[in-house]
Amino acid sequence: QVQLVESGGGLVQSGGSLRLSCAASAASGSIFRLSRMGWYRQAPGKQREFVAIITGGDTTNYAESVKGRFTISRDNAKNTVYLQMNSLKPEDTAVYYCNLYVPWARENYWGQGTQVTVSS
């Protein structure tokens, strides 16, 4: 079974940057290479929302609220997906969760989350 571990969260001032990492432990490296990876976030009192995804073919998609500020990328050699977050705003404050979707199994896996706090 896939295990996802997020890291890189923390406290930053508005306008600052953070780089989140999500390391995927899997039975085979092919799971990561062929899977769709994503980042989602959940602010206090709100539902979890989509932030960004990257497919096994390196196609990316972003929530409108983060376009131009966040960049998702993956390093298949390290089984790791990243979220570079620039020009952070207080409204970006949330717990950020890593997601992996295994296409042949049609299964979703989630990390435990990493806290991002942006102060004004």
GULOTI-166808 format. One line per 4 residues: their letters; for each residue x, y, z of N, C-alpha, C, CB. Coordinates in steps of 0.001 Angstrom, whole numbers, plus 500000, padded with zeros to 6 digits. Glycine has a CB too. Layout:
a) X Y Z X Y Z X Y Z X Y Z ~ ... .
! end
This chain:
qvql) 500839 498817 500000 500000 500000 500000 500883 501246 500000 499046 499998 501218 ~ 500413 502286 499339 501157 503520 499222 501090 504300 500521 500629 504358 498067 ~ 502238 504842 500919 502321 505755 502042 502829 507101 501535 503244 505187 503161 ~ 502156 508169 501921 502529 509509 501507 502913 510329 502729 501382 510185 500734 .
vesg) 504060 510996 502654 504547 511805 503759 504864 513197 503251 505787 511163 504415 ~ 504108 514181 503735 504327 515567 503351 505333 516231 504282 503007 516341 503356 ~ 506031 517217 503751 506949 518011 504546 507101 519386 503904 508322 517305 504679 ~ 507689 520305 504644 507988 521622 504111 507054 522729 504549 507983 521558 502662 .
gglv) 506009 522378 505269 505106 523404 505753 505757 524246 506835 503832 522779 506275 ~ 505099 525341 507148 505623 526219 508171 504911 527542 508188 507086 526433 507974 ~ 505502 528481 508887 504958 529823 509034 505770 530799 508203 504944 530252 510512 ~ 505091 531547 507351 505749 532552 506525 504920 533815 506515 505969 532038 505093 .
qsgg) 505582 534911 506179 504892 536178 506031 504219 536252 504664 505867 537350 506219 ~ 503189 537056 504587 502538 537301 503312 503568 537744 502273 501431 538360 503465 ~ 503482 537154 501094 504440 537432 500041 505624 536486 500009 504930 538811 500180 ~ 505739 535665 501022 506844 534731 501101 506599 533469 500300 507109 534378 502525 .
slrl) 507534 532536 500419 507485 531299 499652 507735 530093 500536 508498 531335 498525 ~ 507158 528982 500130 507414 527689 500741 507443 526639 499645 506346 527349 501815 ~ 508185 525579 499900 508238 524451 498979 507829 523197 499740 509662 524293 498352 ~ 506692 522643 499374 506209 521425 499996 506706 520212 499226 504681 521425 500070 .
scaa) 506972 519156 499952 507382 517902 499350 506462 516793 499819 508845 517579 499692 ~ 506267 515814 498972 505481 514641 499309 506214 513426 498778 504036 514731 498729 ~ 506710 512620 499684 507426 511407 499321 506478 510221 499358 508621 511174 500260 ~ 506453 509469 498283 505563 508323 498157 506341 507027 498306 504830 508352 496814 .
saas) 505916 506230 499252 506469 504895 499428 505498 503909 498806 506723 504569 500937 ~ 505982 503100 497860 505117 502173 497149 505828 500853 496926 504666 502768 495817 ~ 505040 499840 496595 505598 498527 496333 506510 498537 495107 504483 497515 496146 ~ 506202 499416 494152 506981 499536 492938 507064 500983 492514 506385 498688 491826 .
gsif) 508195 501361 491948 508336 502708 491436 507367 503027 490313 509726 502919 490965 ~ 506884 501999 489641 505927 502217 488562 504629 502817 489068 505644 500919 487845 ~ 504293 502533 490307 503081 503106 490886 503167 504626 490865 502865 502596 492327 ~ 504288 505158 491334 504449 506597 491342 504537 507163 489928 505680 506977 492131 .
rlsr) 505337 506551 489083 505563 507079 487738 504280 507183 486927 506552 506212 487004 ~ 503373 506254 487111 502159 506204 486307 500952 506824 486996 501853 504788 485952 ~ 501127 507266 488214 500012 507799 488978 499896 509300 488836 500154 507434 490426 ~ 498682 509781 489066 498431 511210 489119 498642 511690 490539 497008 511548 488626 .
mgwy) 499443 512708 490705 499725 513275 492008 499027 514617 492145 501237 513425 492223 ~ 498646 514930 493355 497963 516194 493556 498179 516765 494933 496511 516031 493311 ~ 497861 518035 495039 497859 518737 496308 496471 519317 496543 498941 519848 496336 ~ 495995 519130 497744 494729 519683 498189 494964 520375 499520 493634 518579 498310 .
rqap) 494058 521240 499907 494230 521935 501171 492894 522102 501877 494887 523294 500949 ~ 492973 522237 503179 491784 522423 503984 492052 523474 505050 491341 521097 504623 ~ 491319 524555 504976 491401 525615 505968 490418 525328 507093 491118 526994 505329 ~ 490653 525894 508276 489733 525665 509397 488299 526023 509045 490173 526467 510608 .
gkqr) 487391 525108 509331 485988 525347 509077 485555 525231 507633 485643 526664 509559 ~ 486461 524805 506759 486140 524701 505348 486388 523287 504836 486954 525706 504544 ~ 485808 523000 503680 486015 521705 503043 487378 521653 502370 484907 521423 502023 ~ 487868 520450 502199 489112 520275 501473 488908 520691 500020 489603 518811 501566 .
efva) 489864 521440 499484 489739 521933 498132 490948 521567 497286 489546 523424 498142 ~ 490709 521468 496013 491743 521174 495036 492712 522333 494912 491126 520856 493685 ~ 493996 522017 494810 495028 523024 494593 495726 522806 493257 496047 522999 495732 ~ 496268 521615 493049 497015 521338 491828 497161 519842 491635 498394 522009 491867 .
iitg) 497278 519418 490381 497563 518030 490059 498617 517968 488965 496282 517291 489624 ~ 499297 516843 488911 500229 516562 487832 500072 515093 487473 501707 516903 488236 ~ 499886 514811 486196 499655 513450 485739 500973 512726 485525 498834 513447 484453 ~ 500865 511434 485249 502047 510662 484914 502716 511146 483650 501693 509223 484773 .
gdtt) 501971 511823 482797 502516 512421 481595 502950 513863 481783 501516 512344 480503 ~ 502969 514327 483022 503449 515660 483404 502519 516786 482967 504814 515893 482822 ~ 501276 516455 482708 500279 517485 482493 499846 518045 483843 499067 516929 481707 ~ 499759 519355 483945 499408 519996 485210 498094 520743 485118 500504 520944 485641 .
nyae) 497482 520922 486264 496265 521698 486376 496257 522357 487742 495003 520814 486164 ~ 495756 523584 487801 495768 524362 489024 494413 524964 489316 496804 525446 488942 ~ 494146 525130 490595 493001 525925 490985 493229 527362 490558 492754 525833 492502 ~ 492162 528021 490184 492272 529394 489709 492929 530301 490751 490895 529931 489343 .
svkg) 492678 530029 492004 493186 530879 493070 494700 530823 493237 492538 530501 494350 ~ 495341 529798 492684 496789 529660 492850 497554 529768 491546 497103 528349 493498 ~ 496871 529898 490429 497546 530002 489143 498501 531189 489127 496525 530128 488011 ~ 499687 530948 488623 500696 531987 488560 501513 532129 489819 500060 533270 488255 .
rfti) 501087 531488 490891 501803 531572 492159 502379 530229 492592 500885 532102 493233 ~ 501653 529152 492334 502077 527816 492742 502516 527011 491526 500941 527086 493488 ~ 503481 526133 491738 503945 525236 490692 504072 523826 491249 505289 525718 490112 ~ 503405 522885 490609 503531 521486 490998 504523 520804 490067 502150 520766 490964 .
srdn) 505337 519942 490622 506309 519202 489834 506544 517850 490480 507633 519987 489700 ~ 507195 516973 489741 507480 515649 490277 508866 515204 489877 506444 514639 489802 ~ 509474 514412 490738 510757 513795 490474 510545 512298 490617 511883 514329 491441 ~ 510390 511629 489491 510079 510204 489527 511214 509370 490104 509750 509717 488141 .
aknt) 512443 509843 489945 513580 509121 490501 513542 509107 492021 514881 509738 490022 ~ 512903 510116 492610 512803 510218 494058 511423 509874 494588 513171 511597 494492 ~ 510511 509503 493696 509125 509228 494085 508558 510378 494918 509039 507907 494874 ~ 508791 511579 494439 508423 512762 495198 507728 513782 494315 509650 513378 495846 .
vylq) 506693 514387 494857 506011 515484 494201 506207 516731 495047 504500 515172 493991 ~ 506303 517874 494380 506568 519132 495056 505477 520141 494752 507928 519684 494648 ~ 505339 521082 495649 504491 522233 495408 505268 523471 495814 503143 522126 496185 ~ 505733 524211 494825 506408 525471 495074 505351 526552 495199 507429 525804 493947 .
mnsl) 505322 527212 496330 504311 528220 496609 504993 529569 496771 503492 527856 497875 ~ 504693 530473 495874 505244 531821 495901 504134 532833 496129 505994 532130 494595 ~ 504532 534025 496493 503580 535116 496722 502430 534673 497612 503036 535636 495393 ~ 502770 534045 498699 501753 533481 499583 500897 534567 500216 502406 532639 500669 .
kped) 499640 534214 500395 498656 535105 500972 498077 534471 502231 497543 535427 499956 ~ 497552 535273 503146 496928 534695 504338 495840 533679 504007 496345 535793 505192 ~ 495128 533880 502916 494090 532941 502528 494626 531596 502053 493255 533543 501458 ~ 495941 531484 501884 496557 530202 501580 496759 529349 502828 497882 530418 500888 .
tavy) 496525 529932 503981 496689 529201 505235 495760 527996 505274 496420 530119 506437 ~ 496339 526824 505474 495572 525589 505470 496502 524426 505771 494853 525383 504116 ~ 495903 523286 505999 496660 522046 506002 496687 521545 504563 496034 520979 506983 ~ 497869 521281 504057 498041 520833 502686 498245 519332 502657 499219 521550 502020 .
ycnl) 497463 518668 501816 497473 517221 501724 497953 516763 500355 496090 516663 502010 ~ 498783 515766 500359 499252 515137 499138 498312 513994 498756 500700 514625 499308 ~ 498076 513855 497472 497194 512810 496957 497872 512044 495836 495873 513411 496463 ~ 497665 510741 495830 498131 509885 494749 496972 509045 494251 499303 508988 495210 .
yvpw) 496766 509051 492948 495723 508249 492331 496357 507185 491451 494758 509130 491513 ~ 496081 505927 491780 496598 504803 491015 495574 504462 489945 496895 503571 491933 ~ 495888 504690 488677 494862 504546 487640 494370 503122 487431 495387 505063 486355 ~ 495259 502134 487472 494825 500771 487203 494038 500177 488356 496013 499904 486902 .
aren) 494233 500682 489542 493489 500225 490704 492340 501146 491055 494405 500093 491880 ~ 492300 502304 490440 491289 503325 490728 491201 503595 492228 489916 502889 490187 ~ 492372 503798 492830 492465 504042 494254 493147 505368 494543 493207 502914 494933 ~ 492641 506070 495533 493230 507310 496011 493913 507090 497348 492168 508402 496129 .
ywgq) 495079 507710 497491 495813 507666 498740 496120 509088 499181 497111 506838 498595 ~ 496114 509294 500492 496301 510615 501056 497379 510622 502121 495006 511123 501630 ~ 498132 511717 502155 499051 511934 503244 498327 512496 504453 500169 512862 502816 ~ 499060 512686 505534 498462 513191 506766 498418 514709 506837 499215 512663 507943 .
gtqv) 499068 515364 505915 498984 516805 505821 500148 517530 506464 497728 517263 506432 ~ 500412 518724 505965 501415 519602 506542 500833 521007 506633 502725 519589 505701 ~ 501042 521640 507768 500433 522941 508026 501209 524056 507344 500352 523203 509524 ~ 500481 524899 506640 501029 526122 506064 500275 527293 506666 500925 526122 504501 .
tvss) 501008 528196 507287 500409 529376 507886 501068 530615 507306 500543 529349 509425 ~ 500258 531496 506764 500740 532732 506166 500203 533889 506985 500313 532852 504671 ~ 501095 534645 507567 500710 535768 508398 500666 537050 507577 501673 535918 509574 ~ 499859 537981 508034 499741 539267 507364 500627 540321 507992 498313 539731 507379 .
! end
